[in-house]
Amino acid sequence: MTQENTSRPSELGPLEPGTRQRAQLSIRIADIAWTALSVVAALWMILATVDAVRGTGSWAYSVVALALLTIGLTMRIVGIRRRGRTHL
């Protein structure tokens, strides 16, 4: 049995240089990266806080995680607001 390679159109459309989809690709990648960073920082903050409450960890770790989460979420919100003004 052989499989035929049929090209199906993607949701993004052609990703050739200069197309609108190509410009949106970097924005989507940035969104994924900021979301991943936010999730990791949030999990770290939760685990560090639980450890500190149990007495097995330090509060400094949860404070640092909270600071990183705050910075990450602030940068994400600023990026979204700037993107709204550029009208890709």
Backbone torsions as a table, in degrees:
resi	resn	phi	psi	omega
1	MET	NA	132.6	176.7
2	THR	-116.0	145.4	178.4
3	GLN	-101.7	135.2	177.1
4	GLU	-87.0	137.0	177.6
5	ASN	-88.1	98.5	177.2
6	THR	-104.0	130.7	-179.4
7	SER	-87.1	124.3	177.1
8	ARG	-100.5	140.0	178.0
9	PRO	-66.6	135.6	179.3
10	SER	-86.4	167.0	179.2
11	GLU	-67.8	-27.7	-178.7
12	LEU	-78.2	-25.7	-174.6
13	GLY	86.8	-167.0	-178.1
14	PRO	-69.0	135.5	-179.7
15	LEU	-101.6	41.9	179.3
16	GLU	-79.0	151.8	178.4
17	PRO	-56.9	137.7	178.8
18	GLY	91.2	-5.8	179.5
19	THR	-88.4	159.5	179.9
20	ARG	-64.0	-36.5	-179.7
21	GLN	-64.1	-36.9	179.5
22	ARG	-65.1	-39.2	178.1
23	ALA	-67.0	-36.9	-179.4
24	GLN	-74.1	-20.9	-178.5
25	LEU	-61.5	-45.2	-180.0
26	SER	-65.3	-33.4	178.0
27	ILE	-67.4	-41.4	179.0
28	ARG	-65.9	-39.7	177.7
29	ILE	-64.4	-41.4	177.8
30	ALA	-63.6	-40.3	177.3
31	ASP	-60.9	-43.1	178.7
32	ILE	-63.6	-42.5	-179.6
33	ALA	-64.6	-45.4	179.8
34	TRP	-66.5	-36.2	177.8
35	THR	-65.2	-43.4	178.1
36	ALA	-62.8	-42.9	178.5
37	LEU	-62.4	-41.4	179.6
38	SER	-64.7	-41.2	179.7
39	VAL	-65.3	-44.6	179.8
40	VAL	-64.0	-43.7	179.2
41	ALA	-65.0	-39.0	178.7
42	ALA	-65.5	-43.5	177.6
43	LEU	-63.8	-40.6	178.6
44	TRP	-62.8	-42.6	179.9
45	MET	-63.8	-43.4	-179.7
46	ILE	-63.3	-47.9	-179.0
47	LEU	-65.2	-39.6	179.4
48	ALA	-66.8	-37.3	178.8
49	THR	-68.5	-41.4	177.8
50	VAL	-63.2	-43.0	177.8
51	ASP	-63.1	-39.5	179.9
52	ALA	-67.5	-38.1	178.7
53	VAL	-66.7	-38.9	178.6
54	ARG	-71.5	-19.2	180.0
55	GLY	94.0	5.2	-179.1
56	THR	-97.5	-6.6	-178.2
57	GLY	-131.4	-178.9	-178.7
58	SER	-108.1	147.1	177.4
59	TRP	-68.9	-21.1	-179.2
60	ALA	-61.6	-37.3	178.9
61	TYR	-63.9	-41.1	179.7
62	SER	-70.8	-32.0	176.7
63	VAL	-67.8	-43.1	178.1
64	VAL	-64.3	-42.6	178.7
65	ALA	-63.6	-40.1	177.9
66	LEU	-64.4	-41.0	178.3
67	ALA	-63.1	-44.4	178.8
68	LEU	-65.0	-39.9	177.9
69	LEU	-63.5	-42.8	179.3
70	THR	-63.4	-45.1	179.0
71	ILE	-63.2	-45.2	-179.6
72	GLY	-62.1	-45.5	179.8
73	LEU	-68.2	-36.5	176.8
74	THR	-63.4	-44.7	178.8
75	MET	-64.3	-36.5	178.3
76	ARG	-65.5	-43.7	179.2
77	ILE	-65.5	-42.4	177.8
78	VAL	-62.0	-41.1	178.3
79	GLY	-63.5	-39.9	178.8
80	ILE	-66.7	-40.7	179.2
81	ARG	-66.2	-41.2	178.4
82	ARG	-65.2	-40.4	179.9
83	ARG	-61.4	-35.6	179.3
84	GLY	-65.5	-26.7	-179.7
85	ARG	-83.5	-25.2	-174.1
86	THR	-81.5	-23.1	178.4
87	HIS	52.8	70.0	177.1
88	LEU	-64.5	NA	NA
